[in-house]
Amino acid sequence: MKKFWFIVYNVLVIPWLTLFFSFVSLFNDKVKRGYTERKKQNPKLIKKFEKLDRSKKLLWFHSASLGEFEQAKPIIQKIKQEQDVNILVTFFSPSGYDNSQKYPYADVIAYLPVDSVKNVREFISISNPDIAIFMRYDVWPNLIWELGNRNIPSMIVDATMRKNSKRKFPIIKGFHTSLYQNFSKILTVSKEDLIGFKDFKIDKNKLDVIGETRFDRVYQKSLSARDKKLFKDGLFEGKKVFVIGSSSEYDENVVFPAFEKLLKNDPNCVLIIAPHEPDLITLEKIENTFAGIEKTIRFSSKNNYQGEKIIIIDSIGILLTLYYYADVVYVGGSFKEGVHNVLEPAVYGIPLFFGPKIENSQEALELVKRGGGKIVNNKKEAYRMLRTFSNDPAERKRMGDICLEYVNENIGASDKIIAEIHNLLSVNRS
């Protein structure tokens, strides 16, 4: 069946895929740049690889974009710190490629080639990796088939497969079966994901539940975040700090009135608001919401802080550090598209609450199940939750401890993945 799908893919899919990228690049500068730079990439790669000591093993990590690469970082960093190897990092998206140029643990950073037989063969011949590690889901058929043809081991890590995945639809399932069976190892996030992959008739010895490296990465980042000083020491002494992270207007319409009511009953509270998009219009809208009710101050003016109860974050990239100061966190996105990252506050052992739309986050679902996170559906429930957090420090600690325990239980996936990488390299060497 592999030969059949190879023909179907290269005769019917690749020509249209190439045409699609060519067409979209006429209207999208990001796609155009990525497509153009791929065409002229190989000569640059040849020079980069000529500078490497090729007596060392070359480990190739591929991520679709910057988000997936964050999950690869704890694996790469640990390997580079413990072993003398070369690391190749590739991306599908220009944003991932651009934002990772200064990543210190990569020896070569490149775009993944467009998935034609010619492009793939040239890329693998130039790089000649000893193993290929794919983060989560961004796998390309010709690339995987060619790695198999050359007996280069390949693996997917942080792999997920839902019961109702579209990859299991008729015809599409046959195609993906041919693809997944070529991998040397598929390391899943959960037992349910492993069961999902079994539907593709994969050798059970190729499947293992390892967990998710996002826990390792969040923990790793939190250690350095604790040392950053966003606010003066003792600034919030005697206060209860509530943080709203990555909020949209849908979250704010529910939480803001509840907090306004809370302040009337507990003047020792401070609200820090970190909007998902802190543009000028959003910042002014938040300020206008509290005008005449409570004084507000923007984070950029923190040196002029005079005890304002509401601090509005007008910069990006500091949310993980910001959570360090919180006693309670509301995680946004959960009243519209889906809740944002709940691990970043959970890593500090902080109780969480959020809106009802959390199906996109296994971590949020698990924290609700364990009792470390709570769902609110409206203003009334939000106020009740805030009052509980404000008046009951024992409950805050109980829920926070649950969150911390959950994170600690899941740290260590990177070590397990590295062990699997070594196993595959050893088997391939012998």
C-alpha positions in Angstrom: 0.0 0.0 0.0 2.9 2.3 0.6 3.7 2.4 -3.2 0.0 3.1 -4.0 -0.1 6.1 -1.6 3.3 7.3 -2.8 1.9 7.5 -6.3 -1.4 9.1 -5.2 0.4 11.7 -3.1 3.0 12.7 -5.7 0.7 12.6 -8.7 -2.4 14.2 -7.2 -1.4 16.2 -4.1 2.1 17.6 -4.6 1.4 19.5 -7.9 -1.6 21.1 -6.3 0.3 21.9 -3.1 3.1 23.6 -5.1 0.5 25.5 -7.1 -1.3 26.5 -3.9 1.9 27.9 -2.3 2.8 29.8 -5.5 -0.7 31.3 -5.7 -1.0 32.3 -2.0 2.6 33.8 -2.1 1.2 36.4 -4.5 -1.0 37.8 -1.8 0.7 36.9 1.5 4.1 38.3 2.2 4.8 35.8 5.0 4.1 32.8 2.7 6.0 34.4 -0.1 9.1 34.9 2.0 9.0 31.4 3.3 8.5 29.9 -0.2 11.2 32.1 -1.7 13.8 31.4 1.0 13.2 27.7 0.7 14.2 27.8 -3.0 17.6 29.3 -2.3 18.3 27.6 1.0 20.4 24.6 -0.1 23.6 26.4 -1.0 23.6 28.1 2.4 22.9 24.8 4.1 25.9 23.2 2.4 28.2 25.8 3.8 26.8 25.6 7.3 27.1 21.8 7.4 30.7 22.0 6.0 31.6 23.9 9.2 30.3 21.2 11.5 32.3 18.3 12.9 30.5 15.5 11.1 32.1 12.8 13.3 29.5 13.9 15.8 25.9 12.6 15.7 23.4 14.9 14.1 20.0 15.1 15.8 17.3 16.7 13.7 14.3 18.3 15.5 11.4 19.6 13.4 8.6 21.9 14.7 5.8 23.4 12.7 6.1 26.8 14.4 7.4 28.6 17.5 4.8 27.0 19.8 5.8 23.5 19.0 9.5 24.4 19.2 8.9 25.6 22.8 8.2 21.9 23.6 11.3 20.8 21.9 13.6 23.1 23.8 13.9 21.2 27.1 14.9 18.1 25.1 17.4 19.9 23.0 18.9 21.9 25.9 19.4 18.8 28.1 21.0 16.8 25.2 23.4 19.6 24.3 24.4 20.1 27.9 25.1 16.4 28.5 26.5 15.3 25.1 28.7 16.4 22.3 26.3 16.3 19.3 25.1 18.5 16.5 21.6 19.8 16.5 19.6 20.7 13.3 16.3 22.6 13.9 13.8 23.1 11.1 10.5 25.0 10.9 7.6 25.1 8.6 6.6 28.6 9.4 8.6 31.8 8.9 7.7 33.1 12.3 9.3 30.0 14.0 12.3 30.3 11.8 12.8 34.1 12.3 12.3 34.0 16.1 14.7 31.2 16.7 17.8 32.5 14.8 19.6 33.2 18.1 18.7 29.9 19.8 22.0 28.9 21.4 21.6 25.1 21.4 21.0 24.7 17.6 24.0 24.3 15.3 21.9 24.8 12.1 18.5 26.3 11.8 16.6 25.9 8.5 13.2 25.7 6.8 11.7 22.4 6.2 11.8 21.8 2.4 8.6 21.7 0.3 7.6 18.1 0.4 8.5 17.0 -3.2 10.6 13.9 -3.7 13.4 16.0 -5.2 13.5 18.6 -2.4 13.4 16.0 0.3 16.2 13.9 -1.2 18.4 16.9 -1.6 17.7 18.1 2.0 18.4 14.7 3.6 21.6 14.3 1.5 22.9 17.6 2.6 22.0 17.2 6.3 22.5 13.4 6.6 20.9 13.2 10.1 21.3 10.2 12.4 17.8 10.6 13.7 14.7 12.8 13.0 12.4 13.9 15.8 9.1 15.5 14.9 7.2 17.6 17.5 3.5 16.7 17.8 2.0 16.5 14.4 3.8 18.3 11.5 4.9 15.2 9.5 5.2 15.2 5.7 4.8 12.0 3.6 7.7 12.1 1.2 10.0 13.2 4.0 9.0 10.3 6.2 9.1 7.7 3.4 12.5 8.9 2.4 13.9 8.6 5.9 12.6 5.1 6.0 14.2 4.3 2.6 17.5 5.4 4.0 17.1 3.5 7.4 17.2 6.8 9.3 15.2 6.4 12.5 12.3 8.8 13.0 10.0 9.5 15.9 7.0 11.7 16.9 7.1 13.1 20.4 4.3 14.8 22.3 2.0 12.9 19.9 -1.8 13.2 20.3 -4.6 11.3 18.6 -8.2 12.0 19.5 -10.9 9.4 19.1 -12.8 11.5 16.5 -9.6 12.7 14.7 -10.2 13.5 11.0 -7.1 11.4 10.3 -9.3 8.3 11.0 -11.9 9.1 8.3 -12.3 6.6 5.5 -9.6 6.7 2.8 -7.6 9.3 4.8 -7.1 6.6 7.4 -5.4 4.3 4.9 -3.1 7.1 3.9 -2.1 7.9 7.5 -1.7 4.2 8.3 0.9 4.0 5.5 2.6 7.1 7.0 2.6 6.3 10.7 3.9 2.7 10.2 7.1 4.2 8.8 8.0 5.8 12.2 10.5 4.0 14.4 8.7 5.3 17.5 5.6 7.4 18.4 5.7 8.8 22.0 2.2 9.9 23.1 1.0 12.4 25.7 -1.5 10.0 27.3 -2.8 6.5 27.3 -5.9 7.6 25.4 -3.6 9.0 22.6 -1.7 5.7 22.4 -5.0 3.9 22.0 -5.9 6.3 19.3 -2.7 5.5 17.3 -3.4 1.8 17.6 -6.2 2.2 15.1 -3.5 2.7 12.4 -2.2 -0.9 13.0 1.1 0.3 14.3 3.4 -2.3 15.9 2.8 -2.0 19.7 6.5 -1.9 20.3 6.7 1.4 18.5 4.1 3.1 20.8 4.8 4.4 24.3 3.1 6.8 26.7 5.8 9.4 27.7 3.9 12.5 28.7 4.3 16.1 27.4 7.4 18.2 27.4 5.3 21.4 27.9 5.4 20.7 31.6 9.2 20.5 31.5 9.4 23.7 29.5 7.0 25.7 31.7 8.9 24.5 34.8 12.3 25.4 33.2 11.1 28.9 32.3 9.5 29.5 35.7 12.8 29.0 37.5 14.4 31.9 35.6 11.1 33.9 35.8 11.2 33.9 39.6 14.5 35.9 39.5 13.1 38.7 37.4 11.8 41.7 39.3 8.7 43.2 37.7 7.7 45.0 40.9 9.6 46.3 44.0 10.0 43.8 46.8 7.2 44.2 49.4 5.0 46.2 47.0 2.0 43.9 47.6 2.7 43.0 51.2 -0.6 42.5 53.1 -2.5 42.5 49.8 -4.3 39.7 47.9 -3.2 39.8 44.3 -5.7 38.6 41.6 -4.3 38.3 38.1 -6.4 38.1 34.9 -4.2 36.6 32.2 -4.7 36.8 28.5 -8.1 38.3 28.8 -10.5 39.3 26.0 -13.6 41.5 26.3 -15.7 38.4 26.8 -13.7 37.5 29.9 -13.6 41.1 31.1 -17.4 41.5 30.8 -17.8 38.8 33.4 -14.8 39.2 35.8 -14.5 43.0 36.0 -18.0 43.6 37.5 -17.3 40.7 40.0 -14.0 42.3 41.0 -15.5 45.7 41.3 -18.1 44.3 43.7 -15.3 42.4 45.6 -13.4 45.7 46.2 -16.4 47.1 48.1 -16.1 44.3 50.6 -12.3 43.7 50.7 -10.2 46.8 50.1 -7.0 44.8 50.5 -7.3 43.3 47.0 -5.2 44.2 43.9 -6.3 43.3 40.4 -3.6 43.0 37.7 -5.0 42.8 34.2 -2.9 41.4 31.3 -5.1 41.7 28.2 -4.4 39.2 25.4 -3.9 42.1 23.0 -2.6 45.1 24.9 -3.1 47.6 22.1 -4.0 51.3 22.8 -7.7 50.9 22.2 -7.9 47.9 24.6 -6.0 49.7 27.3 -8.1 52.8 27.1 -11.3 50.7 27.1 -10.2 49.0 30.3 -9.3 52.3 31.9 -12.7 53.7 31.0 -14.4 50.7 32.5 -13.0 51.6 35.9 -13.1 55.3 35.6 -14.8 56.9 38.6 -14.8 53.5 40.4 -11.1 52.7 41.1 -7.9 54.3 40.1 -5.8 52.5 37.6 -2.2 52.6 36.5 -0.3 51.1 33.6 2.6 48.8 34.1 4.9 51.1 32.2 4.2 53.7 34.8 4.9 51.4 37.8 7.6 53.7 39.2 4.8 56.2 39.9 2.7 53.6 41.8 0.7 55.1 44.6 -1.3 52.2 45.8 -3.7 51.9 42.9 -5.9 48.8 43.1 -5.9 48.1 39.4 -2.7 47.6 37.4 -3.0 47.2 33.6 -0.2 45.4 31.8 0.7 47.3 28.6 3.5 45.1 27.4 3.9 41.5 26.2 6.1 38.6 27.1 6.0 38.9 30.9 2.9 36.8 31.8 4.8 33.8 33.2 6.8 36.1 35.5 3.6 38.1 36.4 1.9 35.0 37.7 4.7 34.7 40.3 3.1 37.6 42.2 -0.5 36.2 42.1 -2.5 34.7 44.9 -5.3 33.7 42.4 -5.4 33.7 38.6 -8.2 33.9 36.1 -7.1 32.4 32.8 -8.7 34.1 29.8 -10.0 33.0 26.5 -12.5 30.7 28.2 -15.6 32.6 27.3 -15.1 32.5 23.6 -12.6 30.4 21.6 -11.0 28.4 24.4 -8.9 28.8 27.5 -5.3 29.9 27.3 -2.2 28.4 29.0 -3.1 27.2 32.5 0.2 25.5 33.2 2.0 28.9 33.5 0.2 29.9 36.6 -0.2 26.3 37.9 3.6 25.8 38.0 3.7 28.3 40.9 1.0 26.5 42.9 -1.7 29.1 42.4 -5.5 28.3 42.4 -7.1 29.0 39.0 -10.5 29.8 37.7 -11.8 30.3 34.1 -14.9 30.4 31.9 -16.7 27.3 30.6 -14.8 26.8 27.3 -11.9 24.6 28.3 -12.3 21.6 26.0 -9.2 22.7 24.1 -7.0 22.2 27.1 -6.4 18.8 28.6 -4.6 20.5 31.5 -7.6 22.7 32.4 -9.9 19.7 32.2 -7.7 17.7 34.5 -7.2 20.5 37.0 -11.0 20.9 37.2 -11.3 17.2 37.8 -8.7 17.3 40.6 -10.1 20.5 42.2 -7.3 22.8 41.4 -9.3 24.8 38.9 -12.8 26.1 38.9 -15.3 27.0 36.2 -17.5 30.1 36.4 -20.3 30.7 33.9 -21.4 34.2 34.7 -20.8 37.3 36.8 -22.6 35.9 39.9 -20.5 32.8 39.9 -17.4 34.9 39.3 -18.1 37.1 42.3 -18.9 34.1 44.5 -15.5 32.5 43.5 -13.6 35.7 44.2 -15.2 36.0 47.6 -14.2 32.5 48.4 -10.7 33.1 47.4 -10.6 36.4 49.2 -12.0 35.1 52.5 -10.6 31.6 52.7 -6.8 31.3 52.6 -7.0 27.6 53.4 -9.0 27.0 50.3 -6.5 29.0 48.2 -3.7 26.9 49.5 -5.6 23.6 49.0 -6.3 24.4 45.4 -2.9 25.8 44.8 -1.2 22.6 46.2 -3.3 20.5 43.8 -2.1 22.6 40.8 1.5 22.3 41.9 1.2 18.6 42.5 -0.2 18.1 39.0 2.7 19.9 37.4 5.3 18.1 39.4 3.7 14.7 38.5 4.2 15.4 34.8 7.7 16.8 34.8 10.3 14.5 33.3 9.0 13.7 29.8 12.2 15.1 28.3 14.4 12.6 30.1 12.2 9.7 28.9 12.3 11.0 25.3 16.1 11.4 25.4 16.4 7.8 26.6 14.2 6.7 23.6 16.4 8.7 21.3 19.5 6.9 22.6 17.8 3.6 22.2 17.0 4.2 18.5 20.6 5.5 17.8 22.0 2.4 19.5 19.8 0.0 17.5 20.5 1.9 14.3 24.3 1.8 15.0 24.3 -1.9 15.6 
